[in-house]
Amino acid sequence: MKNPIEGHSHLFKDDNSGVIHNRSSSERDRYRLAKRQAISQLEHKAELDEMRDEISEIKDLLKQLLNK
């Protein structure tokens, strides 16, 4: 059974599992958007880190070529 949480008309707690459900579609949409943005940022950061590593490797190879 889901019981409303006091002071939050859109939140309900499932007595069996203890899970809190949000029935407000606008808040749920805002949460989903924020989650997608956070995942996108993590992906961009990983891609940027990979590029930095590759540039560093290229620099090292160029230095080796110049020292020959």
All heavy atoms as a GROMACS GRO file, in nm:
protein
  561
    1MET      N    1   0.084  -0.118   0.000
    1MET     CA    2   0.000   0.000   0.000
    1MET      C    3   0.089   0.124   0.000
    1MET      O    4   0.191   0.129   0.066
    1MET     CB    5  -0.090  -0.001   0.122
    1MET     CG    6  -0.179   0.117   0.133
    1MET     SD    7  -0.297   0.093   0.264
    1MET     CE    8  -0.394   0.235   0.238
    2LYS      N    9   0.048   0.224  -0.074
    2LYS     CA   10   0.124   0.348  -0.082
    2LYS      C   11   0.056   0.456   0.001
    2LYS      O   12  -0.061   0.485  -0.019
    2LYS     CB   13   0.138   0.393  -0.227
    2LYS     CG   14   0.221   0.297  -0.308
    2LYS     CD   15   0.235   0.343  -0.451
    2LYS     CE   16   0.313   0.239  -0.530
    2LYS     NZ   17   0.314   0.266  -0.670
    3ASN      N   18   0.132   0.513   0.092
    3ASN     CA   19   0.079   0.618   0.179
    3ASN      C   20   0.146   0.750   0.145
    3ASN      O   21   0.266   0.756   0.118
    3ASN     CB   22   0.108   0.584   0.325
    3ASN     CG   23   0.034   0.461   0.371
    3ASN    OD1   24  -0.082   0.443   0.338
    3ASN    ND2   25   0.102   0.375   0.444
    4PRO      N   26   0.067   0.859   0.145
    4PRO     CA   27   0.125   0.991   0.116
    4PRO      C   28   0.224   1.031   0.225
    4PRO      O   29   0.208   0.996   0.342
    4PRO     CB   30   0.005   1.085   0.114
    4PRO     CG   31  -0.108   1.011   0.176
    4PRO     CD   32  -0.075   0.866   0.172
    5ILE      N   33   0.328   1.104   0.185
    5ILE     CA   34   0.428   1.154   0.279
    5ILE      C   35   0.384   1.292   0.323
    5ILE      O   36   0.356   1.378   0.239
    5ILE     CB   37   0.567   1.156   0.214
    5ILE    CG1   38   0.610   1.014   0.183
    5ILE    CG2   39   0.668   1.226   0.304
    5ILE    CD1   40   0.742   1.002   0.113
    6GLU      N   41   0.380   1.311   0.452
    6GLU     CA   42   0.332   1.437   0.509
    6GLU      C   43   0.414   1.555   0.459
    6GLU      O   44   0.537   1.551   0.459
    6GLU     CB   45   0.340   1.429   0.661
    6GLU     CG   46   0.276   1.545   0.733
    6GLU     CD   47   0.278   1.527   0.883
    6GLU    OE1   48   0.260   1.414   0.931
    6GLU    OE2   49   0.298   1.629   0.951
    7GLY      N   50   0.346   1.658   0.413
    7GLY     CA   51   0.412   1.779   0.365
    7GLY      C   52   0.452   1.774   0.219
    7GLY      O   53   0.505   1.870   0.166
    8HIS      N   54   0.432   1.659   0.153
    8HIS     CA   55   0.469   1.643   0.012
    8HIS      C   56   0.353   1.571  -0.059
    8HIS      O   57   0.344   1.449  -0.056
    8HIS     CB   58   0.597   1.562  -0.003
    8HIS     CG   59   0.714   1.622   0.067
    8HIS    ND1   60   0.788   1.723   0.013
    8HIS    CD2   61   0.767   1.595   0.189
    8HIS    CE1   62   0.884   1.756   0.098
    8HIS    NE2   63   0.873   1.681   0.205
    9SER      N   64   0.269   1.649  -0.122
    9SER     CA   65   0.148   1.592  -0.182
    9SER      C   66   0.175   1.498  -0.299
    9SER      O   67   0.092   1.416  -0.334
    9SER     CB   68   0.055   1.704  -0.229
    9SER     OG   69   0.121   1.782  -0.327
   10HIS      N   70   0.294   1.508  -0.359
   10HIS     CA   71   0.324   1.426  -0.476
   10HIS      C   72   0.409   1.304  -0.444
   10HIS      O   73   0.439   1.223  -0.531
   10HIS     CB   74   0.394   1.512  -0.582
   10HIS     CG   75   0.521   1.573  -0.532
   10HIS    ND1   76   0.522   1.684  -0.452
   10HIS    CD2   77   0.649   1.537  -0.550
   10HIS    CE1   78   0.647   1.715  -0.422
   10HIS    NE2   79   0.726   1.628  -0.481
   11LEU      N   80   0.451   1.288  -0.317
   11LEU     CA   81   0.534   1.174  -0.278
   11LEU      C   82   0.454   1.071  -0.199
   11LEU      O   83   0.377   1.106  -0.110
   11LEU     CB   84   0.653   1.222  -0.193
   11LEU     CG   85   0.752   1.315  -0.261
   11LEU    CD1   86   0.859   1.358  -0.161
   11LEU    CD2   87   0.813   1.252  -0.384
   12PHE      N   88   0.476   0.945  -0.234
   12PHE     CA   89   0.408   0.834  -0.167
   12PHE      C   90   0.509   0.727  -0.133
   12PHE      O   91   0.600   0.698  -0.212
   12PHE     CB   92   0.300   0.775  -0.258
   12PHE     CG   93   0.188   0.871  -0.285
   12PHE    CD1   94   0.198   0.967  -0.384
   12PHE    CD2   95   0.072   0.867  -0.209
   12PHE    CE1   96   0.096   1.057  -0.408
   12PHE    CE2   97  -0.031   0.956  -0.232
   12PHE     CZ   98  -0.020   1.052  -0.332
   13LYS      N   99   0.495   0.667  -0.014
   13LYS     CA  100   0.588   0.563   0.030
   13LYS      C  101   0.518   0.428   0.026
   13LYS      O  102   0.409   0.411   0.078
   13LYS     CB  103   0.638   0.592   0.171
   13LYS     CG  104   0.741   0.494   0.219
   13LYS     CD  105   0.800   0.535   0.352
   13LYS     CE  106   0.907   0.437   0.394
   13LYS     NZ  107   0.966   0.477   0.522
   14ASP      N  108   0.585   0.331  -0.037
   14ASP     CA  109   0.535   0.195  -0.043
   14ASP      C  110   0.570   0.126   0.089
   14ASP      O  111   0.688   0.115   0.125
   14ASP     CB  112   0.600   0.122  -0.161
   14ASP     CG  113   0.542  -0.015  -0.184
   14ASP    OD1  114   0.500  -0.080  -0.086
   14ASP    OD2  115   0.540  -0.058  -0.301
   15ASP      N  116   0.468   0.081   0.163
   15ASP     CA  117   0.492   0.020   0.293
   15ASP      C  118   0.570  -0.111   0.284
   15ASP      O  119   0.649  -0.143   0.373
   15ASP     CB  120   0.358  -0.006   0.364
   15ASP     CG  121   0.290   0.122   0.406
   15ASP    OD1  122   0.359   0.224   0.423
   15ASP    OD2  123   0.166   0.120   0.421
   16ASN      N  124   0.552  -0.185   0.177
   16ASN     CA  125   0.619  -0.315   0.164
   16ASN      C  126   0.767  -0.300   0.134
   16ASN      O  127   0.850  -0.366   0.196
   16ASN     CB  128   0.553  -0.399   0.054
   16ASN     CG  129   0.410  -0.435   0.089
   16ASN    OD1  130   0.377  -0.451   0.205
   16ASN    ND2  131   0.324  -0.443  -0.010
   17SER      N  132   0.802  -0.215   0.040
   17SER     CA  133   0.942  -0.204  -0.003
   17SER      C  134   1.014  -0.084   0.058
   17SER      O  135   1.136  -0.079   0.057
   17SER     CB  136   0.948  -0.194  -0.155
   17SER     OG  137   0.890  -0.073  -0.198
   18GLY      N  138   0.940   0.015   0.106
   18GLY     CA  139   1.002   0.136   0.160
   18GLY      C  140   1.041   0.236   0.053
   18GLY      O  141   1.100   0.339   0.081
   19VAL      N  142   1.009   0.205  -0.073
   19VAL     CA  143   1.043   0.292  -0.185
   19VAL      C  144   0.951   0.413  -0.187
   19VAL      O  145   0.831   0.402  -0.163
   19VAL     CB  146   1.032   0.214  -0.318
   19VAL    CG1  147   1.050   0.306  -0.437
   19VAL    CG2  148   1.133   0.102  -0.322
   20ILE      N  149   1.009   0.529  -0.215
   20ILE     CA  150   0.931   0.652  -0.226
   20ILE      C  151   0.904   0.679  -0.373
   20ILE      O  152   0.996   0.679  -0.455
   20ILE     CB  153   1.004   0.770  -0.162
   20ILE    CG1  154   1.017   0.745  -0.011
   20ILE    CG2  155   0.931   0.901  -0.189
   20ILE    CD1  156   1.094   0.849   0.064
   21HIS      N  157   0.779   0.698  -0.408
   21HIS     CA  158   0.738   0.723  -0.546
   21HIS      C  159   0.699   0.869  -0.562
   21HIS      O  160   0.632   0.926  -0.476
   21HIS     CB  161   0.616   0.636  -0.583
   21HIS     CG  162   0.646   0.491  -0.579
   21HIS    ND1  163   0.696   0.422  -0.685
   21HIS    CD2  164   0.632   0.400  -0.479
   21HIS    CE1  165   0.712   0.296  -0.652
   21HIS    NE2  166   0.674   0.280  -0.527
   22ASN      N  167   0.741   0.927  -0.673
   22ASN     CA  168   0.708   1.066  -0.705
   22ASN      C  169   0.601   1.064  -0.815
   22ASN      O  170   0.627   1.018  -0.925
   22ASN     CB  171   0.833   1.139  -0.752
   22ASN     CG  172   0.809   1.285  -0.777
   22ASN    OD1  173   0.695   1.331  -0.775
   22ASN    ND2  174   0.915   1.358  -0.801
   23ARG      N  175   0.484   1.114  -0.785
   23ARG     CA  176   0.375   1.112  -0.882
   23ARG      C  177   0.359   1.244  -0.957
   23ARG      O  178   0.267   1.259  -1.035
   23ARG     CB  179   0.244   1.075  -0.812
   23ARG     CG  180   0.245   0.931  -0.764
   23ARG     CD  181   0.108   0.886  -0.727
   23ARG     NE  182   0.112   0.746  -0.683
   23ARG     CZ  183   0.014   0.687  -0.620
   23ARG    NH1  184  -0.096   0.754  -0.592
   23ARG    NH2  185   0.026   0.562  -0.583
   24SER      N  186   0.449   1.336  -0.934
   24SER     CA  187   0.444   1.464  -1.004
   24SER      C  188   0.520   1.450  -1.135
   24SER      O  189   0.642   1.430  -1.137
   24SER     CB  190   0.508   1.574  -0.918
   24SER     OG  191   0.524   1.690  -0.994
   25SER      N  192   0.449   1.459  -1.246
   25SER     CA  193   0.515   1.437  -1.375
   25SER      C  194   0.617   1.547  -1.406
   25SER      O  195   0.722   1.519  -1.464
   25SER     CB  196   0.411   1.428  -1.487
   25SER     OG  197   0.339   1.548  -1.499
   26SER      N  198   0.591   1.672  -1.367
   26SER     CA  199   0.687   1.778  -1.397
   26SER      C  200   0.816   1.759  -1.318
   26SER      O  201   0.925   1.779  -1.371
   26SER     CB  202   0.627   1.915  -1.368
   26SER     OG  203   0.597   1.929  -1.230
   27GLU      N  204   0.806   1.716  -1.193
   27GLU     CA  205   0.926   1.691  -1.113
   27GLU      C  206   1.000   1.569  -1.165
   27GLU      O  207   1.122   1.566  -1.169
   27GLU     CB  208   0.888   1.673  -0.967
   27GLU     CG  209   0.829   1.797  -0.907
   27GLU     CD  210   0.882   1.826  -0.770
   27GLU    OE1  211   0.972   1.755  -0.722
   27GLU    OE2  212   0.834   1.923  -0.712
   28ARG      N  213   0.925   1.469  -1.206
   28ARG     CA  214   0.986   1.347  -1.261
   28ARG      C  215   1.060   1.380  -1.390
   28ARG      O  216   1.171   1.334  -1.413
   28ARG     CB  217   0.878   1.241  -1.283
   28ARG     CG  218   0.930   1.104  -1.310
   28ARG     CD  219   0.823   0.996  -1.308
   28ARG     NE  220   0.699   1.032  -1.375
   28ARG     CZ  221   0.583   1.051  -1.314
   28ARG    NH1  222   0.573   1.040  -1.182
   28ARG    NH2  223   0.475   1.082  -1.383
   29ASP      N  224   0.998   1.463  -1.475
   29ASP     CA  225   1.063   1.504  -1.600
   29ASP      C  226   1.189   1.585  -1.571
   29ASP      O  227   1.291   1.568  -1.638
   29ASP     CB  228   0.966   1.586  -1.686
   29ASP     CG  229   0.852   1.502  -1.740
   29ASP    OD1  230   0.863   1.378  -1.741
   29ASP    OD2  231   0.752   1.563  -1.783
   30ARG      N  232   1.182   1.672  -1.472
   30ARG     CA  233   1.299   1.753  -1.435
   30ARG      C  234   1.412   1.663  -1.384
   30ARG      O  235   1.529   1.681  -1.416
   30ARG     CB  236   1.259   1.856  -1.330
   30ARG     CG  237   1.361   1.962  -1.311
   30ARG     CD  238   1.314   2.081  -1.230
   30ARG     NE  239   1.233   2.043  -1.115
   30ARG     CZ  240   1.122   2.107  -1.079
   30ARG    NH1  241   1.081   2.211  -1.146
   30ARG    NH2  242   1.054   2.068  -0.974
   31TYR      N  243   1.376   1.560  -1.305
   31TYR     CA  244   1.475   1.464  -1.255
   31TYR      C  245   1.539   1.388  -1.371
   31TYR      O  246   1.661   1.373  -1.376
   31TYR     CB  247   1.409   1.366  -1.158
   31TYR     CG  248   1.493   1.244  -1.132
   31TYR    CD1  249   1.602   1.250  -1.045
   31TYR    CD2  250   1.466   1.124  -1.196
   31TYR    CE1  251   1.680   1.138  -1.022
   31TYR    CE2  252   1.544   1.012  -1.175
   31TYR     CZ  253   1.650   1.020  -1.088
   31TYR     OH  254   1.729   0.910  -1.066
   32ARG      N  255   1.457   1.343  -1.465
   32ARG     CA  256   1.509   1.267  -1.580
   32ARG      C  257   1.603   1.353  -1.664
   32ARG      O  258   1.707   1.306  -1.710
   32ARG     CB  259   1.395   1.215  -1.665
   32ARG     CG  260   1.321   1.100  -1.598
   32ARG     CD  261   1.206   1.053  -1.684
   32ARG     NE  262   1.136   0.942  -1.619
   32ARG     CZ  263   1.013   0.907  -1.645
   32ARG    NH1  264   0.943   0.973  -1.735
   32ARG    NH2  265   0.958   0.805  -1.581
   33LEU      N  266   1.567   1.479  -1.684
   33LEU     CA  267   1.652   1.571  -1.759
   33LEU      C  268   1.786   1.591  -1.688
   33LEU      O  269   1.892   1.584  -1.751
   33LEU     CB  270   1.582   1.705  -1.781
   33LEU     CG  271   1.663   1.814  -1.851
   33LEU    CD1  272   1.701   1.769  -1.992
   33LEU    CD2  273   1.585   1.943  -1.855
   34ALA      N  274   1.780   1.612  -1.557
   34ALA     CA  275   1.903   1.632  -1.480
   34ALA      C  276   1.990   1.507  -1.486
   34ALA      O  277   2.113   1.516  -1.497
   34ALA     CB  278   1.870   1.667  -1.335
   35LYS      N  279   1.928   1.391  -1.480
   35LYS     CA  280   2.002   1.265  -1.487
   35LYS      C  281   2.070   1.249  -1.623
   35LYS      O  282   2.187   1.212  -1.631
   35LYS     CB  283   1.909   1.147  -1.460
   35LYS     CG  284   1.979   1.014  -1.454
   35LYS     CD  285   1.884   0.903  -1.418
   35LYS     CE  286   1.954   0.770  -1.414
   35LYS     NZ  287   1.863   0.662  -1.379
   36ARG      N  288   1.996   1.279  -1.731
   36ARG     CA  289   2.054   1.270  -1.866
   36ARG      C  290   2.171   1.367  -1.881
   36ARG      O  291   2.274   1.334  -1.940
   36ARG     CB  292   1.948   1.299  -1.972
   36ARG     CG  293   1.858   1.182  -2.004
   36ARG     CD  294   1.781   1.203  -2.134
   36ARG     NE  295   1.703   1.326  -2.138
   36ARG     CZ  296   1.577   1.339  -2.100
   36ARG    NH1  297   1.512   1.234  -2.053
   36ARG    NH2  298   1.515   1.455  -2.109
   37GLN      N  299   2.155   1.488  -1.827
   37GLN     CA  300   2.262   1.587  -1.835
   37GLN      C  301   2.385   1.541  -1.757
   37GLN      O  302   2.498   1.560  -1.802
   37GLN     CB  303   2.214   1.722  -1.785
   37GLN     CG  304   2.118   1.790  -1.880
   37GLN     CD  305   2.059   1.918  -1.823
   37GLN    OE1  306   2.058   1.939  -1.702
   37GLN    NE2  307   2.009   2.004  -1.911
   38ALA      N  308   2.364   1.482  -1.641
   38ALA     CA  309   2.476   1.434  -1.561
   38ALA      C  310   2.550   1.321  -1.634
   38ALA      O  311   2.674   1.319  -1.636
   38ALA     CB  312   2.427   1.386  -1.424
   39ILE      N  313   2.475   1.231  -1.694
   39ILE     CA  314   2.537   1.121  -1.770
   39ILE      C  315   2.614   1.177  -1.888
   39ILE      O  316   2.726   1.135  -1.917
   39ILE     CB  317   2.431   1.019  -1.814
   39ILE    CG1  318   2.379   0.943  -1.692
   39ILE    CG2  319   2.486   0.923  -1.918
   39ILE    CD1  320   2.257   0.857  -1.719
   40SER      N  321   2.556   1.274  -1.956
   40SER     CA  322   2.621   1.336  -2.070
   40SER      C  323   2.751   1.404  -2.028
   40SER      O  324   2.853   1.393  -2.097
   40SER     CB  325   2.527   1.437  -2.135
   40SER     OG  326   2.589   1.501  -2.243
   41GLN      N  327   2.749   1.471  -1.915
   41GLN     CA  328   2.870   1.537  -1.865
   41GLN      C  329   2.978   1.434  -1.835
   41GLN      O  330   3.096   1.457  -1.865
   41GLN     CB  331   2.841   1.618  -1.738
   41GLN     CG  332   2.789   1.756  -1.766
   41GLN     CD  333   2.777   1.836  -1.638
   41GLN    OE1  334   2.743   1.783  -1.532
   41GLN    NE2  335   2.805   1.964  -1.646
   42LEU      N  336   2.940   1.323  -1.774
   42LEU     CA  337   3.038   1.218  -1.744
   42LEU      C  338   3.098   1.161  -1.872
   42LEU      O  339   3.218   1.135  -1.879
   42LEU     CB  340   2.973   1.107  -1.662
   42LEU     CG  341   2.941   1.140  -1.517
   42LEU    CD1  342   2.864   1.025  -1.452
   42LEU    CD2  343   3.067   1.171  -1.440
   43GLU      N  344   3.014   1.143  -1.973
   43GLU     CA  345   3.062   1.091  -2.100
   43GLU      C  346   3.158   1.190  -2.166
   43GLU      O  347   3.262   1.152  -2.218
   43GLU     CB  348   2.945   1.060  -2.194
   43GLU     CG  349   2.865   0.939  -2.151
   43GLU     CD  350   2.736   0.922  -2.230
   43GLU    OE1  351   2.696   1.015  -2.304
   43GLU    OE2  352   2.674   0.815  -2.216
   44HIS      N  353   3.124   1.319  -2.161
   44HIS     CA  354   3.211   1.421  -2.219
   44HIS      C  355   3.344   1.429  -2.144
   44HIS      O  356   3.449   1.444  -2.205
   44HIS     CB  357   3.143   1.558  -2.219
   44HIS     CG  358   3.035   1.570  -2.321
   44HIS    ND1  359   2.910   1.617  -2.289
   44HIS    CD2  360   3.030   1.538  -2.452
   44HIS    CE1  361   2.834   1.615  -2.397
   44HIS    NE2  362   2.906   1.567  -2.497
   45LYS      N  363   3.337   1.416  -2.012
   45LYS     CA  364   3.460   1.420  -1.933
   45LYS      C  365   3.548   1.301  -1.968
   45LYS      O  366   3.670   1.317  -1.984
   45LYS     CB  367   3.428   1.420  -1.783
   45LYS     CG  368   3.554   1.433  -1.698
   45LYS     CD  369   3.522   1.422  -1.551
   45LYS     CE  370   3.642   1.433  -1.463
   45LYS     NZ  371   3.763   1.372  -1.506
   46ALA      N  372   3.490   1.184  -1.981
   46ALA     CA  373   3.567   1.065  -2.016
   46ALA      C  374   3.631   1.081  -2.154
   46ALA      O  375   3.748   1.046  -2.174
   46ALA     CB  376   3.479   0.941  -2.011
   47GLU      N  377   3.555   1.136  -2.247
   47GLU     CA  378   3.606   1.158  -2.382
   47GLU      C  379   3.721   1.259  -2.380
   47GLU      O  380   3.824   1.241  -2.447
   47GLU     CB  381   3.494   1.207  -2.473
   47GLU     CG  382   3.532   1.217  -2.619
   47GLU     CD  383   3.413   1.259  -2.706
   47GLU    OE1  384   3.297   1.236  -2.665
   47GLU    OE2  385   3.439   1.315  -2.813
   48LEU      N  386   3.706   1.365  -2.303
   48LEU     CA  387   3.809   1.467  -2.291
   48LEU      C  388   3.936   1.409  -2.228
   48LEU      O  389   4.048   1.436  -2.273
   48LEU     CB  390   3.756   1.584  -2.209
   48LEU     CG  391   3.837   1.712  -2.210
   48LEU    CD1  392   3.852   1.766  -2.351
   48LEU    CD2  393   3.769   1.815  -2.122
   49ASP      N  394   3.919   1.328  -2.124
   49ASP     CA  395   4.034   1.263  -2.060
   49ASP      C  396   4.107   1.173  -2.158
   49ASP      O  397   4.230   1.169  -2.161
   49ASP     CB  398   3.990   1.183  -1.937
   49ASP     CG  399   3.947   1.271  -1.821
   49ASP    OD1  400   3.981   1.392  -1.821
   49ASP    OD2  401   3.879   1.220  -1.730
   50GLU      N  402   4.031   1.100  -2.239
   50GLU     CA  403   4.092   1.012  -2.339
   50GLU      C  404   4.170   1.094  -2.442
   50GLU      O  405   4.283   1.057  -2.480
   50GLU     CB  406   3.983   0.930  -2.409
   50GLU     CG  407   4.037   0.829  -2.507
   50GLU     CD  408   3.927   0.748  -2.574
   50GLU    OE1  409   3.813   0.745  -2.522
   50GLU    OE2  410   3.956   0.687  -2.678
   51MET      N  411   4.114   1.206  -2.486
   51MET     CA  412   4.184   1.292  -2.581
   51MET      C  413   4.313   1.348  -2.520
   51MET      O  414   4.416   1.355  -2.588
   51MET     CB  415   4.094   1.408  -2.625
   51MET     CG  416   3.990   1.369  -2.724
   51MET     SD  417   3.906   1.519  -2.777
   51MET     CE  418   3.747   1.456  -2.819
   52ARG      N  419   4.308   1.387  -2.395
   52ARG     CA  420   4.427   1.438  -2.327
   52ARG      C  421   4.536   1.332  -2.323
   52ARG      O  422   4.654   1.360  -2.346
   52ARG     CB  423   4.393   1.484  -2.186
   52ARG     CG  424   4.320   1.615  -2.181
   52ARG     CD  425   4.299   1.660  -2.038
   52ARG     NE  426   4.234   1.788  -2.035
   52ARG     CZ  427   4.126   1.815  -1.964
   52ARG    NH1  428   4.073   1.723  -1.886
   52ARG    NH2  429   4.071   1.934  -1.968
   53ASP      N  430   4.497   1.208  -2.292
   53ASP     CA  431   4.594   1.099  -2.289
   53ASP      C  432   4.656   1.076  -2.427
   53ASP      O  433   4.777   1.056  -2.439
   53ASP     CB  434   4.528   0.970  -2.239
   53ASP     CG  435   4.490   0.974  -2.092
   53ASP    OD1  436   4.544   1.062  -2.019
   53ASP    OD2  437   4.407   0.891  -2.050
   54GLU      N  438   4.572   1.081  -2.529
   54GLU     CA  439   4.621   1.060  -2.665
   54GLU      C  440   4.716   1.173  -2.707
   54GLU      O  441   4.820   1.149  -2.769
   54GLU     CB  442   4.505   1.048  -2.763
   54GLU     CG  443   4.428   0.918  -2.747
   54GLU     CD  444   4.305   0.910  -2.835
   54GLU    OE1  445   4.272   1.008  -2.905
   54GLU    OE2  446   4.241   0.803  -2.833
   55ILE      N  447   4.683   1.296  -2.672
   55ILE     CA  448   4.770   1.411  -2.705
   55ILE      C  449   4.902   1.397  -2.633
   55ILE      O  450   5.009   1.422  -2.690
   55ILE     CB  451   4.700   1.544  -2.672
   55ILE    CG1  452   4.586   1.569  -2.771
   55ILE    CG2  453   4.799   1.660  -2.672
   55ILE    CD1  454   4.498   1.686  -2.736
   56SER      N  455   4.897   1.355  -2.508
   56SER     CA  456   5.019   1.335  -2.431
   56SER      C  457   5.106   1.227  -2.496
   56SER      O  458   5.229   1.242  -2.505
   56SER     CB  459   4.984   1.296  -2.288
   56SER     OG  460   5.099   1.276  -2.212
   57GLU      N  461   5.044   1.121  -2.540
   57GLU     CA  462   5.116   1.014  -2.608
   57GLU      C  463   5.179   1.065  -2.739
   57GLU      O  464   5.296   1.034  -2.769
   57GLU     CB  465   5.022   0.897  -2.637
   57GLU     CG  466   5.090   0.776  -2.695
   57GLU     CD  467   4.994   0.661  -2.719
   57GLU    OE1  468   4.882   0.662  -2.664
   57GLU    OE2  469   5.031   0.569  -2.794
   58ILE      N  470   5.106   1.143  -2.814
   58ILE     CA  471   5.159   1.201  -2.939
   58ILE      C  472   5.278   1.291  -2.910
   58ILE      O  473   5.380   1.287  -2.980
   58ILE     CB  474   5.048   1.278  -3.016
   58ILE    CG1  475   4.945   1.179  -3.070
   58ILE    CG2  476   5.107   1.361  -3.128
   58ILE    CD1  477   4.819   1.244  -3.124
   59LYS      N  478   5.269   1.372  -2.803
   59LYS     CA  479   5.380   1.460  -2.766
   59LYS      C  480   5.504   1.378  -2.731
   59LYS      O  481   5.616   1.412  -2.772
   59LYS     CB  482   5.340   1.547  -2.647
   59LYS     CG  483   5.244   1.659  -2.682
   59LYS     CD  484   5.188   1.717  -2.556
   59LYS     CE  485   5.240   1.854  -2.527
   59LYS     NZ  486   5.179   1.912  -2.406
   60ASP      N  487   5.483   1.271  -2.656
   60ASP     CA  488   5.596   1.185  -2.620
   60ASP      C  489   5.660   1.125  -2.744
   60ASP      O  490   5.784   1.119  -2.756
   60ASP     CB  491   5.552   1.074  -2.525
   60ASP     CG  492   5.515   1.126  -2.387
   60ASP    OD1  493   5.557   1.239  -2.352
   60ASP    OD2  494   5.444   1.054  -2.314
   61LEU      N  495   5.579   1.080  -2.839
   61LEU     CA  496   5.632   1.023  -2.963
   61LEU      C  497   5.709   1.127  -3.043
   61LEU      O  498   5.816   1.098  -3.100
   61LEU     CB  499   5.520   0.962  -3.046
   61LEU     CG  500   5.455   0.835  -2.990
   61LEU    CD1  501   5.330   0.800  -3.070
   61LEU    CD2  502   5.554   0.720  -2.991
   62LEU      N  503   5.656   1.250  -3.049
   62LEU     CA  504   5.727   1.357  -3.120
   62LEU      C  505   5.861   1.390  -3.054
   62LEU      O  506   5.962   1.413  -3.122
   62LEU     CB  507   5.640   1.483  -3.127
   62LEU     CG  508   5.524   1.478  -3.226
   62LEU    CD1  509   5.434   1.600  -3.207
   62LEU    CD2  510   5.577   1.472  -3.368
   63LYS      N  511   5.864   1.390  -2.922
   63LYS     CA  512   5.989   1.415  -2.850
   63LYS      C  513   6.090   1.305  -2.880
   63LYS      O  514   6.210   1.334  -2.899
   63LYS     CB  515   5.964   1.424  -2.699
   63LYS     CG  516   5.896   1.553  -2.657
   63LYS     CD  517   5.867   1.552  -2.509
   63LYS     CE  518   5.787   1.674  -2.469
   63LYS     NZ  519   5.748   1.671  -2.327
   64GLN      N  520   6.043   1.182  -2.885
   64GLN     CA  521   6.132   1.070  -2.919
   64GLN      C  522   6.189   1.087  -3.060
   64GLN      O  523   6.308   1.062  -3.084
   64GLN     CB  524   6.060   0.937  -2.907
   64GLN     CG  525   6.031   0.893  -2.767
   64GLN     CD  526   5.950   0.763  -2.763
   64GLN    OE1  527   5.928   0.698  -2.864
   64GLN    NE2  528   5.906   0.727  -2.643
   65LEU      N  529   6.106   1.128  -3.153
   65LEU     CA  530   6.151   1.150  -3.291
   65LEU      C  531   6.255   1.262  -3.300
   65LEU      O  532   6.352   1.253  -3.375
   65LEU     CB  533   6.034   1.182  -3.383
   65LEU     CG  534   5.950   1.064  -3.431
   65LEU    CD1  535   5.828   1.114  -3.506
   65LEU    CD2  536   6.034   0.973  -3.519
   66LEU      N  537   6.234   1.366  -3.223
   66LEU     CA  538   6.326   1.479  -3.226
   66LEU      C  539   6.460   1.446  -3.162
   66LEU      O  540   6.563   1.503  -3.198
   66LEU     CB  541   6.264   1.600  -3.156
   66LEU     CG  542   6.149   1.668  -3.230
   66LEU    CD1  543   6.086   1.775  -3.141
   66LEU    CD2  544   6.198   1.728  -3.360
   67ASN      N  545   6.461   1.355  -3.068
   67ASN     CA  546   6.585   1.318  -2.998
   67ASN      C  547   6.669   1.218  -3.078
   67ASN      O  548   6.781   1.188  -3.041
   67ASN     CB  549   6.554   1.261  -2.860
   67ASN     CG  550   6.502   1.368  -2.766
   67ASN    OD1  551   6.537   1.484  -2.782
   67ASN    ND2  552   6.422   1.328  -2.669
   68LYS      N  553   6.619   1.166  -3.188
   68LYS     CA  554   6.694   1.069  -3.268
   68LYS      C  555   6.789   1.138  -3.361
   68LYS      O  556   6.783   1.242  -3.407
   68LYS     CB  557   6.601   0.979  -3.346
   68LYS     CG  558   6.536   0.877  -3.256
   68LYS     CD  559   6.457   0.779  -3.340
   68LYS     CE  560   6.398   0.672  -3.251
   68LYS     NZ  561   6.329   0.570  -3.321
   0.00000   0.00000   0.00000
